[in-house]
């Protein structure tokens, strides 16, 4: 299982939120590139980055920091946040990210997913962000009325191979992942699944690994010191 330590960017700063609520924002690191280099030193091969300003308002003020990580960290970059149009897809793909994550547009403008898949194939993932099983969009601030499992089926039907599943209730809370929801997702799709939200301990990593998940994102736990990234990577197994 690959581990993707995370950096969320807002106003050019590395931050974390609780349950995706912007009122809870706190800075957790001095710079994206220094944090990314620390991830690499611990043995990570991937990094998950989120452009929170892009997700909320479509403004890409964090692009310089993201681009520096792409160019200088040696890590494969997975980027989400604000990829809403065909133009956004092309711009993010051209920046050199290894994988781009389409979130809200998968619900609001599913043709953007079709376009991305046609142009970039397996470099495309879809983020499914749920609260109480229902998909949230627009930086997690709007209820789409659609169930996460239904969206997963729709995306697999389009040809999406990778899903990033977040249970918003666990995000940034150091409460453990939503194993039940992840298991339910595994039953309805054959996509590679990346778990996001709540990964807190080495035991969480072992359990996700043993479930056969493709990947897991580590965010708050790294910054809070509840998990040693190098140890977690050893538990997860060979990184790709």
CORTA-V686242 format. One record per residue. PHI is phi as a letter, one per 40 degrees, with the letter a starting at -180 (NA if undefined). PSI is psi in radians with two decimals (none if undefined). NEAR is the number of other ideal C-beta (glycine too) atoms within 12 Angstrom. Layout:
phi->[PHI	PHI]
psi->[PSI	PSI]
near->[NEAR	NEAR]
This chain:
phi->[NA	c	b	b	c	b	b	c	b	a	f	g	b	c	b	b	b	b	f	g	c	c	c	b	d	a	c	b	a	c	a	c	c	c	c	c	c	c	c	c	c	c	h	c	b	b	a	b	b	b	c	c	c	c	c	c	b	g	c	c	c	c	d	d	c	c	c	c	c	d	c	b	c	g	c	c	b	b	b	b	h	g	c	b	b	c	c	c	d	c	c	c	c	c	c	h	c	c	a	b	b	c	b	d	c	c	c	c	b	d	c	c	c	d	c	c	c	c	c	b	f	c	c	b	b	b	c	b	b	b	b	f	g	b	c	b	b	f	g	g	c	b	c	c	g	b	c	c	c	c	c	d	c	c	c	c	c	c	h	c	b	b	b	b	b	b	c	d	c	b	c	g	b	f	b	g	c	c	d	c	c	c	c	c	c	d	c	b	b	b	c	c	b	b	c	b	h	g	c	b	b	c	c	d	c	c	c	c	d	c	c	g	c	c	a	a	c	b	b	d	d	c	c	c	g	c	a	c	c	c	c	c	c	c	c	c	h	d	c	b]
psi->[2.29	2.52	2.36	1.61	2.60	2.57	2.10	2.29	2.29	2.23	0.63	0.21	2.65	2.05	2.96	2.62	2.89	2.16	0.48	0.19	2.12	-0.38	-0.22	0.17	2.40	2.46	2.38	-0.18	2.77	-0.72	2.66	-0.76	-0.69	-0.64	-0.77	-0.70	-0.60	-0.66	-0.79	-0.71	-0.54	-0.14	0.04	2.57	-0.31	2.77	2.44	2.09	2.49	2.22	1.67	-0.61	-0.66	-0.71	-0.68	-0.73	0.00	0.21	2.15	1.06	-0.18	0.04	-0.69	-0.71	-0.73	-0.79	-0.63	-0.70	-0.76	-0.77	-0.49	-0.07	-0.38	0.06	2.64	2.20	2.19	2.16	2.30	2.92	1.83	0.30	1.55	-0.35	2.96	-0.66	-0.71	-0.76	-0.86	-0.71	-0.80	-0.73	-0.70	-0.35	-0.29	0.15	2.60	-0.67	2.31	2.43	2.03	2.20	-1.67	-0.63	-0.42	-0.46	-0.87	-0.63	1.20	-0.32	-0.39	-0.65	-0.76	-0.80	-0.81	-0.74	-0.71	-0.68	-0.65	-0.02	-2.14	-0.02	-0.08	2.30	2.80	2.31	2.19	1.89	2.00	2.56	2.10	0.63	-0.08	2.44	2.30	2.57	-3.13	1.03	0.54	0.22	-0.19	2.42	2.10	-0.31	0.06	2.45	2.61	-0.67	-0.68	-0.74	-0.70	-0.77	-0.75	-0.76	-0.70	-0.66	-0.52	-0.32	0.13	2.32	-0.35	2.28	2.39	1.91	2.16	2.20	1.89	-0.56	-0.40	-0.23	2.14	0.19	-0.12	0.74	0.05	2.62	2.94	1.40	-0.68	-0.77	-0.63	-0.72	-0.70	-0.70	-0.72	-0.51	-0.41	-0.27	2.76	0.14	2.73	2.28	2.26	2.13	2.35	2.33	2.04	-0.09	2.03	-0.59	2.93	-0.59	-0.65	-0.78	-0.79	-0.76	-0.73	-0.73	-0.80	-0.37	-0.25	0.38	2.64	-0.67	2.92	2.44	2.34	2.10	-1.62	-0.65	-0.62	-0.82	-0.53	-0.19	0.30	-0.16	2.43	2.06	-0.74	-0.75	-0.72	-0.70	-0.68	-0.71	-0.63	-0.53	-3.03	2.37	2.60	none]
near->[34	36	49	46	51	50	51	49	46	34	20	24	23	38	35	35	34	26	30	41	23	24	10	21	24	20	21	28	27	18	23	41	29	19	37	40	23	26	40	26	17	27	25	39	28	42	46	48	48	45	46	41	27	37	40	32	21	22	21	29	21	36	29	19	38	42	26	26	43	31	19	21	33	20	41	30	43	43	50	48	44	40	43	37	23	23	20	34	33	20	25	42	29	17	29	23	38	31	42	49	49	49	48	39	38	42	34	22	22	24	19	34	39	24	27	41	30	18	20	30	17	17	30	41	45	45	48	52	47	40	29	17	27	25	36	34	33	26	33	38	22	21	21	28	15	27	24	40	26	24	40	39	23	27	43	28	20	26	22	38	26	40	45	47	49	46	38	36	26	35	40	38	28	26	23	29	40	35	27	19	35	41	21	24	40	25	16	25	30	20	32	31	42	38	46	47	45	38	50	30	25	25	20	35	40	24	27	40	27	18	26	19	36	35	43	52	51	49	44	35	38	40	29	20	14	25	34	21	37	23	21	36	33	21	28	38	23	13	28	19]
